[in-house]
């Protein structure tokens, strides 16, 4: 009985050792160059994969899925560009809208809101 337990423990340890992957170690710069800049340039988070995910969702206005004639686009929230002149908001601050709704919104937001 003790031999069977030993073999099972040995096999389990061997399987765990083979399945575990080495952990990537992150190196954090204690004094990044941005710390020494008087006015560092603001960076915006961008992710093509996240935008693709947002475009796969139904429109947040109508609830419809997009089609070839009226696809869903990722609308960046207006006024969340962190105060940068002409800056876009982070890609986390996007929402899915049909292209037709998106165009109407940018054409005249006050009329679209009613």
N, C-alpha and C positions, 0 to 999 in steps of 0.2 A: 504493500500500500504506500509506504514512504517513497519507494522508487517511482511510482506513478505520479505522485504529487510533485516530486522533484523534476520529472520530465516535463510535466505540464507547466510548471513555473519557468523552467528553462526555455521552453518553446514560446511561452507568452512574452518573456523578456526579449527573446530573439526577434519576434514579430514587432514588438513595440520599437525596438532599436532600428529595425529596417524601415518602419513607417514614419518615424520622426524625421523631420527635416531640420537642417540648421536654421537658426533664427538670424535674420539679417540685423546687424547692429547699426543703428543710426548714429551718425556723428553730428553733434550739435556744436556749431561754432559759438564760442562764448562771447566773441567780439566780432559780429558780422560787420562788413563794410558799411551797411546802411546806418548803423549806429553813429557813424562819424560824419554823416552828411547833414548839412544844415536843413535842407528840405528834400527828403528822399521821395522819389517818384512812387506814387501809390500803384500797387499792382492789383489787377482784377483777376479773380479766379475764373479760369476757363476750362471747360471739359466737353469735348465733342460727344463723348459717350453719354453724359448726362443730358445734353440737348437732344440726342437721339431718343433717349427715354422719354423726355417731355413731349416730343413730337409723336410718340406712340400712344399717348393718353388721349381721351376724348376732349373735345372743346369744353372749356370751363364756363362758357357763356350758354351754348346751345345744348351741350351734352352729346353732340353727334361726333362720330369718328370721321376722320378726314377721308377724302377720295382723291383721285388724280386731278379732278377739276378744281377742287377746293381742299387742299391739304391742310393739316394742322401745322402751325408754325409756333415757335417759342417766342412769346412776347416778353421782353425785358420790362420790368416795372419802371415806370417813369418817375423821376425824382429820387432815385436811389443810386445815382452814379457817384456817390461819396463826394459830391462837390467838385468833381473834376469837370473842366470845361469840355463839353462834348463827350463825356465819359459814359460808358454803359454800366449798368448794374452788374454785379456778379451773376454768374449763370445759375446760382442757386435761387436767385430772385427772378425766376421766369415762370410763366404759366402757359398752358397750351390754349391756343385760340385758332379757330378756322381762319384761313387767309382772308376770306371776305370780311369777317368780323374785325380782324386786325387792321385791314385797310380802312374800313369805316371808322374805327376808333381813332386812327392817326389822322384821318381827314378832318374830323370835327369831334373831339372828345365830349364836348358839352351836349351835342345833339345825340351822340351815341349813348350817353349815360341815361337819357330819358327813355 
